[in-house]
Amino acid sequence: MWMSLALLVTGFTAYFTSASTGILKLMFTETGPTFLFYALIIGELLLVISLSAAIQKMTAGLATAVFLFYSFINGMTLSMIFFAYTMSSIATTFFITAGTFAIMSAYGYFTRTDLTKLGKVLFMALIGIILSIVVNLFLKNAMLDLIVSIVGVLVFVGLIAYDTQKIKAIGTEVGNSDQDNFIKASILGALSLYLDFINLFLFLLRFLGNRR
Protein backbone atom coordinates (compact mmCIF):
# COMPACT_ATOMS: atom_id res chain seq x y z
CA MET A 1 0.00 0.00 0.00
CA TRP A 2 2.74 2.45 0.96
CA MET A 3 4.79 1.62 -2.13
CA SER A 4 1.77 2.11 -4.40
CA LEU A 5 0.96 5.45 -2.75
CA ALA A 6 4.56 6.60 -3.20
CA LEU A 7 4.50 5.62 -6.88
CA LEU A 8 1.30 7.65 -7.36
CA VAL A 9 2.90 10.66 -5.67
CA THR A 10 5.99 10.31 -7.86
CA GLY A 11 4.03 9.84 -11.07
CA PHE A 12 1.68 12.80 -10.59
CA THR A 13 4.52 15.04 -9.39
CA ALA A 14 6.67 14.15 -12.41
CA TYR A 15 3.80 14.81 -14.82
CA PHE A 16 2.71 18.13 -13.32
CA THR A 17 6.31 19.31 -12.96
CA SER A 18 6.89 18.64 -16.65
CA ALA A 19 3.77 20.72 -17.41
CA SER A 20 4.82 23.67 -15.23
CA THR A 21 6.94 26.18 -17.13
CA GLY A 22 7.83 28.09 -13.97
CA ILE A 23 9.20 25.06 -12.11
CA LEU A 24 11.06 23.83 -15.18
CA LYS A 25 12.83 27.18 -15.55
CA LEU A 26 14.06 26.81 -11.98
CA MET A 27 15.36 23.28 -12.63
CA PHE A 28 16.68 23.46 -16.20
CA THR A 29 18.24 25.96 -18.57
CA GLU A 30 19.17 25.65 -22.24
CA THR A 31 22.66 24.55 -21.18
CA GLY A 32 21.50 21.88 -18.73
CA PRO A 33 20.31 21.30 -15.14
CA THR A 34 20.49 24.13 -12.61
CA PHE A 35 21.80 24.18 -9.04
CA LEU A 36 18.26 23.43 -7.81
CA PHE A 37 18.13 20.17 -9.78
CA TYR A 38 21.42 18.96 -8.30
CA ALA A 39 20.28 20.07 -4.85
CA LEU A 40 17.17 17.92 -5.24
CA ILE A 41 19.32 14.93 -6.24
CA ILE A 42 21.51 15.37 -3.17
CA GLY A 43 18.40 15.86 -1.03
CA GLU A 44 16.98 12.56 -2.29
CA LEU A 45 20.14 10.70 -1.31
CA LEU A 46 20.16 12.28 2.14
CA LEU A 47 16.49 11.40 2.70
CA VAL A 48 17.05 7.75 1.77
CA ILE A 49 20.15 7.50 3.98
CA SER A 50 18.46 9.18 6.95
CA LEU A 51 15.31 7.07 6.59
CA SER A 52 17.28 3.83 6.35
CA ALA A 53 19.75 4.61 9.11
CA ALA A 54 17.68 6.53 11.65
CA ILE A 55 14.14 5.24 11.26
CA GLN A 56 14.18 3.64 14.72
CA LYS A 57 14.72 7.08 16.22
CA MET A 58 11.76 8.49 14.30
CA THR A 59 8.09 8.25 15.08
CA ALA A 60 5.95 6.29 12.64
CA GLY A 61 4.35 9.53 11.46
CA LEU A 62 7.71 11.19 10.76
CA ALA A 63 9.03 8.11 8.92
CA THR A 64 5.91 8.07 6.74
CA ALA A 65 6.23 11.80 6.02
CA VAL A 66 9.91 11.47 5.06
CA PHE A 67 9.12 8.57 2.73
CA LEU A 68 6.32 10.40 0.96
CA PHE A 69 8.38 13.60 0.76
CA TYR A 70 11.17 11.58 -0.84
CA SER A 71 8.73 10.21 -3.43
CA PHE A 72 7.62 13.80 -4.13
CA ILE A 73 11.20 15.05 -4.66
CA ASN A 74 11.95 12.03 -6.82
CA GLY A 75 8.95 12.89 -8.95
CA MET A 76 10.34 16.37 -9.58
CA THR A 77 13.70 15.02 -10.76
CA LEU A 78 12.07 12.30 -12.88
CA SER A 79 10.05 14.91 -14.78
CA MET A 80 12.83 14.97 -17.39
CA ILE A 81 11.69 11.61 -18.79
CA PHE A 82 8.64 13.35 -20.29
CA PHE A 83 11.01 15.37 -22.47
CA ALA A 84 13.31 12.48 -23.34
CA TYR A 85 10.61 9.91 -24.24
CA THR A 86 7.15 9.84 -25.78
CA MET A 87 4.15 9.57 -23.45
CA SER A 88 2.98 6.31 -25.06
CA SER A 89 6.33 4.60 -24.55
CA ILE A 90 6.48 5.78 -20.93
CA ALA A 91 3.02 4.33 -20.29
CA THR A 92 3.87 1.05 -22.04
CA THR A 93 7.12 0.68 -20.08
CA PHE A 94 5.32 1.43 -16.82
CA PHE A 95 2.79 -1.36 -17.38
CA ILE A 96 5.53 -3.80 -18.39
CA THR A 97 7.43 -2.86 -15.23
CA ALA A 98 4.29 -3.31 -13.13
CA GLY A 99 3.66 -6.76 -14.63
CA THR A 100 7.28 -7.84 -14.10
CA PHE A 101 7.16 -6.51 -10.55
CA ALA A 102 3.97 -8.44 -9.76
CA ILE A 103 5.37 -11.72 -11.10
CA MET A 104 8.73 -11.46 -9.33
CA SER A 105 7.20 -10.23 -6.08
CA ALA A 106 4.77 -13.16 -6.09
CA TYR A 107 7.69 -15.50 -6.69
CA GLY A 108 9.63 -13.99 -3.78
CA TYR A 109 6.60 -14.30 -1.52
CA PHE A 110 5.61 -17.87 -2.30
CA THR A 111 8.91 -19.59 -3.13
CA ARG A 112 10.41 -21.91 -0.54
CA THR A 113 13.92 -21.26 -1.89
CA ASP A 114 16.11 -19.16 0.41
CA LEU A 115 17.17 -16.12 -1.65
CA THR A 116 19.67 -14.79 0.91
CA LYS A 117 22.75 -15.80 -1.12
CA LEU A 118 21.18 -14.35 -4.26
CA GLY A 119 20.67 -11.07 -2.41
CA LYS A 120 24.37 -10.81 -1.58
CA VAL A 121 25.34 -11.40 -5.22
CA LEU A 122 22.80 -8.84 -6.44
CA PHE A 123 24.06 -6.27 -3.94
CA MET A 124 27.63 -6.65 -5.22
CA ALA A 125 26.36 -6.38 -8.80
CA LEU A 126 24.47 -3.21 -7.83
CA ILE A 127 27.68 -1.65 -6.54
CA GLY A 128 29.33 -2.56 -9.85
CA ILE A 129 26.47 -0.92 -11.77
CA ILE A 130 26.80 2.31 -9.78
CA LEU A 131 30.58 2.45 -10.33
CA SER A 132 30.15 1.72 -14.05
CA ILE A 133 27.58 4.49 -14.44
CA VAL A 134 29.89 6.99 -12.73
CA VAL A 135 32.86 5.94 -14.90
CA ASN A 136 30.77 6.08 -18.08
CA LEU A 137 29.78 9.67 -17.32
CA PHE A 138 33.33 10.47 -18.41
CA LEU A 139 33.94 7.72 -20.99
CA LYS A 140 30.53 8.04 -22.72
CA ASN A 141 30.94 4.51 -24.11
CA ALA A 142 27.76 3.28 -25.82
CA MET A 143 28.63 -0.41 -25.44
CA LEU A 144 29.31 -0.04 -21.72
CA ASP A 145 26.01 1.81 -21.36
CA LEU A 146 24.18 -1.06 -23.07
CA ILE A 147 25.85 -3.67 -20.85
CA VAL A 148 25.05 -1.66 -17.71
CA SER A 149 21.41 -1.36 -18.80
CA ILE A 150 21.07 -5.11 -19.39
CA VAL A 151 22.72 -5.98 -16.08
CA GLY A 152 20.59 -3.31 -14.35
CA VAL A 153 17.35 -4.93 -15.54
CA LEU A 154 18.49 -8.37 -14.37
CA VAL A 155 19.68 -7.09 -10.99
CA PHE A 156 16.49 -5.25 -10.13
CA VAL A 157 14.29 -8.11 -11.34
CA GLY A 158 16.17 -10.31 -8.88
CA LEU A 159 16.06 -7.71 -6.11
CA ILE A 160 12.26 -7.53 -6.31
CA ALA A 161 12.01 -11.23 -5.41
CA TYR A 162 14.74 -11.00 -2.77
CA ASP A 163 13.33 -7.90 -1.08
CA THR A 164 9.80 -9.35 -1.07
CA GLN A 165 11.01 -12.48 0.69
CA LYS A 166 13.02 -10.40 3.17
CA ILE A 167 10.03 -8.14 3.90
CA LYS A 168 7.80 -11.20 4.42
CA ALA A 169 10.27 -12.50 7.02
CA ILE A 170 10.46 -9.10 8.75
CA GLY A 171 6.67 -8.88 8.75
CA THR A 172 6.48 -12.19 10.55
CA GLU A 173 8.92 -10.96 13.20
CA VAL A 174 7.26 -7.60 13.89
CA GLY A 175 3.67 -8.68 13.30
CA ASN A 176 3.02 -9.06 17.02
CA SER A 177 4.89 -5.90 18.04
CA ASP A 178 3.37 -2.49 18.70
CA GLN A 179 1.72 -0.53 15.89
CA ASP A 180 4.49 2.09 15.75
CA ASN A 181 7.21 -0.48 14.99
CA PHE A 182 4.96 -2.28 12.52
CA ILE A 183 4.37 0.91 10.53
CA LYS A 184 8.09 1.76 10.50
CA ALA A 185 8.93 -1.74 9.27
CA SER A 186 6.28 -1.31 6.57
CA ILE A 187 7.81 2.00 5.47
CA LEU A 188 11.30 0.47 5.20
CA GLY A 189 9.90 -2.40 3.16
CA ALA A 190 7.98 0.00 0.94
CA LEU A 191 11.15 2.04 0.36
CA SER A 192 13.05 -1.06 -0.81
CA LEU A 193 10.31 -2.12 -3.23
CA TYR A 194 9.79 1.46 -4.42
CA LEU A 195 13.49 1.78 -5.31
CA ASP A 196 13.40 -1.60 -7.07
CA PHE A 197 10.37 -0.56 -9.12
CA ILE A 198 11.69 2.88 -10.10
CA ASN A 199 15.12 1.61 -11.10
CA LEU A 200 13.70 -1.30 -13.10
CA PHE A 201 11.38 1.15 -14.86
CA LEU A 202 14.26 3.49 -15.76
CA PHE A 203 16.48 0.69 -17.06
CA LEU A 204 13.63 -0.76 -19.14
CA LEU A 205 12.87 2.71 -20.50
CA ARG A 206 16.34 2.75 -22.05
CA PHE A 207 15.32 -0.24 -24.18
CA LEU A 208 11.60 0.32 -24.71
CA GLY A 209 11.31 4.10 -24.69
CA ASN A 210 10.88 5.95 -27.97
CA ARG A 211 13.10 9.02 -27.70
CA ARG A 212 11.76 12.42 -28.66
LOGUBA-817502 format. One record per atom (N, C-alpha, C, O): x negated, y, z negated; residue in three letters. Coordinates in steps of 0.05 Angstrom, whole numbers, plus 32768, in hexadecimal, padded with zeros to 4 digits. Each point is the difference from the previous one (the first is absolute). Layout:
REM residues N
XYZALA;...
//
This chain:
REM residues 212
7FF07FE88000MET;801080188000MET;7FEF80198000MET;80048013800FMET;7FE87FED7FDFTRP;7FEE80187FFFTRP;7FF080038019TRP;7FFC8017800ATRP;7FFA7FD38002MET;7FF180028019MET;8012800B8016MET;7FF78011800FMET;80217FE57FF3SER;801380098015SER;8006801E7FFDSER;8001800F8014SER;80037FFA7FD3LEU;8006801C7FFBLEU;7FE880118008LEU;80038015800CLEU;7FE57FE27FEEALA;7FE8800F8007ALA;7FFC8002801EALA;7FF88015800BALA;800F7FD58003LEU;7FFE8000801ELEU;80148014800CLEU;7FFA800E8013LEU;801E7FF37FE1LEU;801480148009LEU;7FF6801C7FFCLEU;800380118012LEU;7FF27FF57FD6VAL;7FF5801A7FFAVAL;7FEA80078014VAL;7FFF8017800BVAL;7FEF7FD67FFATHR;7FEA80058013THR;800A8005801DTHR;7FF78013800DTHR;801C7FDC7FFBGLY;800A8003801BGLY;800F801A8005GLY;7FFB800E8015GLY;80177FFA7FD9PHE;800E80198004PHE;7FEE80187FFDPHE;80038014800FPHE;7FEA7FEB7FDFTHR;7FED80167FFDTHR;7FEF80038019THR;7FFB80178009THR;7FFB7FD38002ALA;7FF080018018ALA;8010800C8017ALA;7FF58011800FALA;80247FE77FF4TYR;801080098016TYR;8006801E7FFETYR;7FFD800F8013TYR;800C7FF97FD5PHE;8007801D7FFCPHE;7FE780128000PHE;800280178008PHE;7FE77FDE7FEFTHR;7FE880108002THR;7FF88005801DTHR;7FF880168008THR;800B7FD58008SER;7FF98003801DSER;80138013800ESER;7FF9800B8015SER;801F7FF97FE0ALA;80148012800CALA;7FFE801D7FF5ALA;800E8012800AALA;7FE17FF27FE2SER;7FFE801A7FF4SER;7FE7800F800ASER;7FE97FF97FF9SER;801B801B8017THR;7FEA8010800CTHR;7FEF800D7FEATHR;7FE880018002THR;8026800A7FEAGLY;7FF1800E7FEAGLY;7FED7FEE7FF1GLY;7FE980077FFBGLY;80207FE17FFEILE;7FEF7FED7FF1ILE;7FE97FF78012ILE;7FEA7FFD7FF7ILE;801C7FFD8022LEU;7FEC7FF78013LEU;7FE980148003LEU;7FE97FF98003LEU;801F80217FFELYS;7FEB80158003LYS;7FEE80017FE8LYS;7FE880088002LYS;80227FF07FE7LEU;7FF07FFF7FE8LEU;7FED7FE87FFFLEU;7FEB80017FF4LEU;801D7FEA801AMET;7FF17FE78000MET;7FED7FFC8018MET;7FEC7FF37FFEMET;801C80188019PHE;7FF07FFC8018PHE;7FFD801A800FPHE;801180128000PHE;7FD87FF0800ETHR;7FFB80168012THR;7FFA7FF4801CTHR;80007FE78002THR;7FFA80298011GLU;7FFA7FF6801BGLU;7FE57FF17FFFGLU;7FFB7FEF8012GLU;7FF480177FDBTHR;7FE67FF37FFFTHR;80007FE77FEETHR;7FEC7FF18000THR;802A800A7FF1GLY;80017FE97FF0GLY;800E80057FE5GLY;800C80147FFCGLY;7FF17FD97FF1PRO;800D80027FE6PRO;7FF480177FF0PRO;7FE980088003PRO;802880047FEBTHR;7FF780167FEFTHR;7FF77FF57FE5THR;80017FE87FFBTHR;7FF7802B7FF4PHE;7FF77FF97FE5PHE;80177FF27FF1PHE;7FFB7FEE7FF0PHE;801E801C8014LEU;80177FF57FF2LEU;80037FE28007LEU;80067FF07FEELEU;7FF68008802BPHE;80037FE48008PHE;7FEC7FEF7FF1PHE;80077FEB7FF5PHE;7FE0801E800ATYR;7FEC7FF07FF2TYR;800580007FE2TYR;7FFA7FEC7FF3TYR;8011802A8002ALA;800680007FE4ALA;80167FEC7FF9ALA;80007FF47FEBALA;801380098028LEU;80167FEC7FFCLEU;7FF47FE48000LEU;80097FEF7FF1LEU;7FE4800C8021ILE;7FF47FE68002ILE;7FF17FF97FE6ILE;80037FEA7FF5ILE;7FEE80298001ILE;7FF27FFC7FE6ILE;80147FFD7FEAILE;7FFC7FEF7FEEILE;801980218012GLY;80157FFD7FECGLY;800D7FE57FFFGLY;80057FF57FEBGLY;7FFF7FFF802DGLU;800B7FE58002GLU;7FEE7FEC7FF2GLU;80097FEF7FF0GLU;7FDD80138016LEU;7FED7FED7FF4LEU;800080037FE2LEU;7FFF7FEB7FF2LEU;8001802D8004LEU;800080057FE3LEU;80197FF57FF3LEU;7FFF7FF57FEALEU;8018800E8023LEU;80197FF67FF5LEU;80007FE27FFELEU;80097FF47FECLEU;7FED7FFE8029VAL;7FFF7FE38000VAL;7FED7FF67FEAVAL;80067FEE7FF1VAL;7FE3801F800DILE;7FEC7FF87FEBILE;800B80047FE4ILE;7FFE7FEF7FEFILE;800E8029800DSER;800B80067FE5SER;80177FED7FF9SER;80027FF87FE9SER;800F8002802ALEU;80177FEE7FFBLEU;7FF67FE47FFALEU;800B7FF37FEELEU;7FE180048021SER;7FF67FE57FFCSER;7FF17FFD7FE6SER;80027FEB7FF2SER;7FEE80298008ALA;7FEE7FFE7FE9ALA;800D80087FE5ALA;7FF87FF67FEBALA;801A801D8016ALA;800A800C7FE7ALA;801E7FFC7FFCALA;800C800E7FF0ALA;80007FDF801EILE;801D7FFD7FFEILE;80097FF77FE4ILE;801680087FF7ILE;7FD97FE97FFAGLN;80077FF87FE6GLN;800280177FECGLN;800D7FFE7FEBGLN;7FE68018801CLYS;800180187FEFLYS;801780128007LYS;800680137FF1LYS;80077FE78025MET;801780108009MET;801A7FF47FF6MET;80027FE97FF8MET;801280288007THR;801B7FF67FFBTHR;800B7FF4801BTHR;7FF580068015THR;801F7FEA7FE9ALA;800C7FF58018ALA;800A80158013ALA;7FFE7FFE8018ALA;800E80177FDCGLY;800A80178011GLY;7FEA800E800FGLY;800380078017GLY;7FE67FFE7FDBLEU;7FEA800E800DLEU;7FF47FEE8016LEU;7FF9800A8015LEU;80047FDC7FE6ALA;7FF47FEE8014ALA;801280008019ALA;7FF680008016ALA;80247FFF7FE6THR;801380008016THR;7FFD801A8010THR;800080008019THR;7FFF80177FD9ALA;7FFD801A800DALA;7FE780028010ALA;8000800B8016ALA;7FEA7FEC7FDFVAL;7FE68000800EVAL;80017FF08019VAL;7FF680088015VAL;80167FE07FE9PHE;80037FEE8017PHE;8010800D8017PHE;7FF87FFF8017PHE;801F800D7FE1LEU;8011800C8015LEU;7FF38019800BLEU;800380078018LEU;7FEE80087FD7PHE;7FF28018800APHE;7FEA7FF88013PHE;7FFC800D8014PHE;7FF77FDD7FE6TYR;7FEC7FF68013TYR;800C7FF9801BTYR;7FF580068015TYR;80227FEC7FEBSER;800D7FF98019SER;80098019800FSER;800180008019SER;800580157FD9PHE;8008801A800DPHE;7FE7800C800DPHE;800280098017PHE;7FE87FF97FDBILE;7FE7800B800BILE;7FF77FEF8018ILE;7FF7800B8014ILE;800B7FDB7FE9ASN;7FF87FEF8016ASN;801180048019ASN;7FF67FFF8017ASN;802380087FE5GLY;801280068016GLY;7FF78019800FGLY;800280018018GLY;7FF580137FD9MET;7FF68018800DMET;7FE87FFB8011MET;7FFE800A8017MET;7FEF7FE67FDFTHR;7FE87FFA8010THR;80067FEE8018THR;7FF280018014THR;80227FED7FE9LEU;80077FEE8016LEU;8010800D8016LEU;80077FF48014LEU;800180257FE7SER;8010800E8015SER;7FF28002801ASER;800D80038015SER;7FD97FFA7FECMET;7FF080028019MET;80077FEA8013MET;7FFC80038018MET;800E7FE67FDEILE;80067FEA8013ILE;801680088013ILE;80027FF48016ILE;8010801F7FE3PHE;801580088012PHE;7FF680108018PHE;800E80048013PHE;7FD980067FEAPHE;7FF4800E8016PHE;7FEE7FEE8011PHE;7FFC80048018PHE;7FFA7FE77FDBALA;7FEE7FEE800EALA;800F7FEA8010ALA;7FF67FF78014ALA;802280017FE1TYR;800F7FEA800DTYR;801D80088005TYR;800A80137FF4TYR;80027FDF801FTHR;801C80058007THR;80127FF67FE9THR;7FF97FED7FF2THR;801E801F800BMET;80137FF87FEBMET;80097FE38003MET;80037FF27FECMET;80028006802DSER;80097FE48004SER;7FEC7FEC7FF8SER;80077FEB7FF4SER;7FDF801A8011SER;7FEB7FED7FF9SER;7FFC80007FE2SER;7FF97FEB7FF5SER;800A802B7FFEILE;7FFE80027FE3ILE;80167FEF7FF3ILE;7FFC7FF07FEDILE;801D8013801DALA;80177FF17FF6ALA;7FFC7FE28004ALA;80057FEF7FEEALA;7FF28009802ATHR;7FFC7FE48007THR;7FEA7FF47FEDTHR;80047FEA7FF6THR;7FE680248007THR;7FEB7FF77FEFTHR;80097FFD7FE3THR;7FF87FEE7FF2THR;801980258005PHE;800A7FFF7FE4PHE;80107FE67FFCPHE;7FFD7FF37FECPHE;801480078027PHE;80117FE87FFDPHE;7FF07FE68001PHE;80057FED7FF2PHE;7FE68013801FILE;7FEE7FE98002ILE;7FF17FFD7FE5ILE;7FFD7FEA7FF6ILE;7FFA802C7FFFTHR;7FF280007FE7THR;80137FF67FEATHR;7FF87FF07FEFTHR;802180198011ALA;80137FF87FECALA;80067FE28001ALA;80017FF27FECALA;80018003802DGLY;80057FE48004GLY;7FE87FEF7FF6GLY;80037FEC7FF3GLY;7FE5801D8015THR;7FE77FF27FF7THR;7FFE80017FE2THR;7FF97FEC7FF3THR;800D802B8001PHE;7FFF80037FE3PHE;80137FEC7FF3PHE;7FF97FF37FECPHE;801F800C801DALA;80157FEE7FF4ALA;7FF77FE38001ALA;80037FF17FEDALA;7FF28007802AILE;7FF87FE48003ILE;7FE87FF97FEDILE;80017FEC7FF2ILE;7FEB8025800EMET;7FE87FFB7FF0MET;800680037FE2MET;7FF57FF17FEFMET;801D8021800ASER;800780037FE4SER;80107FE87FF6SER;7FFC7FF77FE9SER;80167FFF8028ALA;800F7FE87FF9ALA;7FED7FE87FFDALA;80037FF07FEEALA;7FE9800F8023TYR;7FEC7FEA7FFETYR;7FF180027FE5TYR;7FFD7FEC7FF2TYR;7FFA802C8008GLY;7FF180047FE7GLY;80117FFA7FE7GLY;7FF67FF77FECGLY;8024800E8016TYR;80127FFB7FE9TYR;80067FE27FFCTYR;80017FF77FEATYR;80037FFB802CPHE;800A7FE57FFEPHE;7FEA7FEA8002PHE;80047FEA7FF7PHE;7FE5801D8014THR;7FEB7FEC8004THR;7FF57FF67FE5THR;7FFF80107FECTHR;7FFA7FD78013ARG;7FF47FF57FE8ARG;7FE180018001ARG;7FF37FF87FEDARG;80038011802ATHR;7FE380038003THR;7FF580187FF0THR;800C80168002THR;7FDF7FE67FEFASP;7FF480167FF1ASP;7FF080118013ASP;7FEC7FF7800CASP;801C80227FF7LEU;7FF380138013LEU;7FEA80117FF3LEU;7FF78013800CLEU;80007FE67FDCTHR;7FED80107FF2THR;7FE58002800FTHR;7FF580168003THR;80017FD48007LYS;7FE78000800FLYS;80038010801ALYS;7FEE800F8008LYS;80297FEE8005LEU;800580108018LEU;7FFF801E7FFALEU;7FF6800F8010LEU;80157FF87FD9GLY;8001801D7FF8GLY;7FE4800B7FFEGLY;7FFB80178008GLY;7FF27FD97FEDLYS;7FE5800A7FFDLYS;7FF28004801BLYS;7FF280148004LYS;80137FDA800EVAL;7FF58002801BVAL;800C8019800EVAL;7FF1800F800DVAL;80297FF47FF1LEU;800D8017800DLEU;7FF6801B7FF4LEU;7FFD8013800FLEU;7FFE7FED7FD7PHE;7FF680197FF4PHE;7FE48007800BPHE;7FFB80178005PHE;7FF47FD57FFEMET;7FE58005800BMET;80038009801DMET;7FF280128009MET;80207FE28006ALA;80058008801CALA;800A801D8001ALA;7FF9800F8012ALA;80187FF97FDBLEU;800B801B7FFFLEU;7FE980147FFBLEU;80008015800DLEU;7FED7FE47FE2ILE;7FE980127FFCILE;7FF18003801AILE;7FF780168007ILE;80057FD48007GLY;7FF28001801AGLY;800F80118014GLY;7FF3800F8010GLY;80287FF07FF0ILE;801080118012ILE;7FFB801D7FFAILE;7FFC80118012ILE;80057FF67FD5ILE;7FFD801C7FF8ILE;7FE4800B8008ILE;7FFE8016800BILE;7FEE7FDA7FF0LEU;7FE480088008LEU;7FFE8003801ELEU;7FF38013800ALEU;80197FDA8005SER;7FFF8001801DSER;800E8019800BSER;7FF7800C8013SER;80207FFB7FE1ILE;800E80188009ILE;7FF080197FFBILE;7FFF80128011ILE;7FF47FEF7FD8VAL;7FEF80187FFAVAL;7FE980028013VAL;7FFA8015800BVAL;7FF97FD47FFAVAL;7FE980008013VAL;80098008801CVAL;7FF2800E800EVAL;80257FE77FFAASN;800A8006801CASN;8009801C8004ASN;800480098016ASN;800080067FD4LEU;8006801C8002LEU;7FE9800F800ELEU;80048014800ELEU;7FE47FE17FEEPHE;7FE8800C800CPHE;7FF97FF3801APHE;7FF7800D8013PHE;800C7FD87FEFLEU;7FF87FF18018LEU;801580048016LEU;7FF880018018LEU;802180007FE1LYS;801680028013LYS;7FFF7FE98015LYS;800280058018LYS;7FFA7FE37FDEASN;7FFD7FE88011ASN;801C7FF38004ASN;800C7FF87FECASN;7FFD8007802DALA;801B7FF68005ALA;80027FE27FF9ALA;80157FF77FF6ALA;7FD67FF98010MET;80017FE47FFAMET;80027FFB7FE2MET;800F7FEF7FF7MET;7FE180207FF9LEU;80017FFD7FE3LEU;801B80087FF6LEU;800B7FF47FEDLEU;80018021801FASP;801B80087FF7ASP;80147FEA8005ASP;80127FFC7FF0ASP;7FEC7FF68027LEU;80127FEB8006LEU;7FFD7FE97FEDLEU;80147FF57FF6LEU;7FD380048004ILE;7FFB7FEA7FEDILE;800B80067FE4ILE;800C7FF07FF3ILE;7FEF80298004VAL;800A80097FE6VAL;801E7FFF7FFFVAL;800C7FF87FECVAL;8002800F802ASER;801D80008001SER;800B7FE37FFESER;80137FFB7FF2SER;7FE07FF3801CILE;80097FE48000ILE;7FFC7FF47FE4ILE;80127FF37FF5ILE;7FD680117FFFVAL;7FFB7FF67FE6VAL;8012800D7FEBVAL;80097FF37FEDVAL;7FFD80278017GLY;8012800F7FEEGLY;801C7FF37FFFGLY;800C7FFD7FEBGLY;7FFE7FFC802DVAL;801B7FF38001VAL;7FFF7FE67FF1VAL;80127FFB7FF0VAL;7FDA7FF58014LEU;7FFE7FE67FF3LEU;7FFD80027FE2LEU;800D7FF17FF1LEU;7FE380228007VAL;7FFB80047FE3VAL;801A80087FF2VAL;80067FF57FEBVAL;8008801E801FPHE;8018800A7FF3PHE;80187FED8002PHE;80117FFF7FEEPHE;7FEF7FF08027VAL;80147FEB8001VAL;7FFB7FEC7FE9VAL;80137FF87FF3VAL;7FD480028009GLY;7FF97FEE7FEAGLY;8004800C7FE4GLY;80097FF37FEEGLY;7FF180278010LEU;8004800E7FE6LEU;801D80017FF8LEU;800680007FE8LEU;800C8002802BILE;801D80007FF9ILE;80087FE77FF1ILE;800D80017FECILE;7FEA7FE8801FALA;80067FE67FF2ALA;7FF27FFF7FE5ALA;800C7FF87FECALA;7FDB80108013TYR;7FF07FFE7FE7TYR;800C80127FEBTYR;80047FF87FE9TYR;80028021801EASP;800A80137FEDASP;801C7FF87FF6ASP;800780037FE8ASP;80097FF1802ATHR;801B7FF77FF7THR;7FFE7FEA7FECTHR;800E80007FEBTHR;7FE07FED8019GLN;7FFC7FEA7FEDGLN;7FF5800B7FE6GLN;80097FF77FEAGLN;7FE5801C8017LYS;7FF5800C7FE8LYS;8015800F7FF0LYS;80017FFF7FE7LYS;801080108027ILE;8015800F7FF3ILE;80157FED7FF3ILE;800A80067FEBILE;7FFB7FE48023LYS;80137FEC7FF5LYS;7FF57FF57FE5LYS;800F7FFD7FEDLYS;7FD77FFE8012ALA;7FF47FF67FE8ALA;800080157FE9ALA;80067FFA7FE9ALA;7FF5801F801FILE;800180167FECILE;801C80047FF6ILE;800480057FE8ILE;800F7FF9802AGLY;801D80027FF8GLY;80087FEC7FECGLY;800F80057FEDGLY;7FE67FE28016THR;80067FEB7FEDTHR;7FF580067FE4THR;800C7FFB7FECTHR;7FDC80118014GLU;7FF380077FE7GLU;800D80177FF1GLU;80037FFE7FE7GLU;800680168028VAL;800B80187FF2VAL;801E80007FFFVAL;800C80137FF6VAL;80007FD88015GLY;801E7FFF8002GLY;800D80037FE5GLY;8016800B7FFEGLY;7FDD7FEA7FEDASN;800D80017FE6ASN;7FF580177FEEASN;800780027FE9ASN;7FE9800F8023SER;7FF580177FF1SER;801480178000SER;80177FFD800ASER;7FE180197FEAASP;801380177FFFASP;8004800C801CASP;7FF07FFC8012ASP;802580147FF0GLN;8008800B801AGLN;7FEA8013800CGLN;7FFC80018018GLN;7FF6800E7FD6ASP;7FEC80138009ASP;7FEA7FF1800FASP;7FF880088016ASP;7FFD7FE37FDEASN;7FEB7FF0800CASN;80097FF3801AASN;7FF17FFD8013ASN;80287FFA7FEDPHE;800B7FF28018PHE;800180148017PHE;7FF97FF88017PHE;801080207FE4ILE;800280148015ILE;7FE48007800BILE;7FFC80038018ILE;7FF080007FD6LYS;7FE580078008LYS;7FF47FEA8010LYS;7FF180058014LYS;80147FE27FE5ALA;7FF67FE98010ALA;800D8000801BALA;7FF47FFA8014ALA;8026800D7FEDSER;800E8002801ASER;7FF580158012SER;7FFD7FFC8018SER;7FFB801B7FDCILE;7FF580168010ILE;7FE57FF8800BILE;7FFA80068017ILE;7FF57FED7FD9LEU;7FE67FF6800ALEU;80037FEC8017LEU;7FF280028014LEU;80217FEC7FE9GLY;80067FED8015GLY;800A800E8019GLY;7FF87FF98016GLY;801A801A7FE6ALA;800A800F8017ALA;7FEA800F800FALA;800180028018ALA;7FEC80097FD9LEU;7FEA800F800CLEU;7FEF7FED8011LEU;7FF980078017LEU;80027FE17FE0SER;7FF07FED800FSER;800E7FF9801ASER;7FF480008016SER;80267FF97FE9LEU;800F7FF98018LEU;800480178013LEU;7FFF7FFD8018LEU;8004801B7FDCTYR;800380188010TYR;7FE780058011TYR;800180058018TYR;7FE87FF97FDBLEU;7FE68004800ELEU;7FFC7FEA8016LEU;7FF680068015LEU;80127FE17FE4ASP;7FFE7FEB8014ASP;801180068019ASP;7FF77FFE8016ASP;8022800B7FE5PHE;801380068015PHE;7FF680178012PHE;7FFF7FFE8018PHE;7FF980187FDBILE;7FF78018800FILE;7FE87FFA8011ILE;7FFE80088017ILE;7FEE7FEA7FDDASN;7FE87FFA800FASN;80047FEC8017ASN;7FF580038015ASN;801C7FE97FE6LEU;80077FEE8016LEU;800E800F8017LEU;7FFA7FFB8017LEU;801880177FE1PHE;800E80108014PHE;7FED80118011PHE;800380018018PHE;7FEA800B7FDBLEU;7FED8012800ELEU;7FED7FF08012LEU;7FFA80098017LEU;7FFE7FDF7FE0PHE;7FEE7FF08011PHE;80107FF58018PHE;7FF57FFF8016PHE;80247FF87FE6LEU;80107FF78016LEU;800780168014LEU;80027FFB8018LEU;8000801D7FDDLEU;800780178012LEU;7FE980058014LEU;8005800A8016LEU;7FE37FEF7FE2ARG;7FE980038013ARG;80047FEE8018ARG;7FF780078016ARG;80157FE27FE6PHE;80057FED8017PHE;801A8005800EPHE;80017FFF8019PHE;801480077FD8LEU;801B8000800BLEU;800A801C8007LEU;80138003800FLEU;7FDF80127FE6GLY;800A801B8004GLY;7FF9800B801BGLY;7FEA7FFD800AGLY;802A800F8003ASN;7FFB800E8019ASN;7FF8801D7FFAASN;800F800F7FF5ASN;7FD87FF78013ARG;7FF5801A7FF9ARG;800C80168012ARG;80067FFD8017ARG;7FFE801A7FDCARG;800B8017800EARG;7FEA800C8012ARG;80058014800EARG;
//
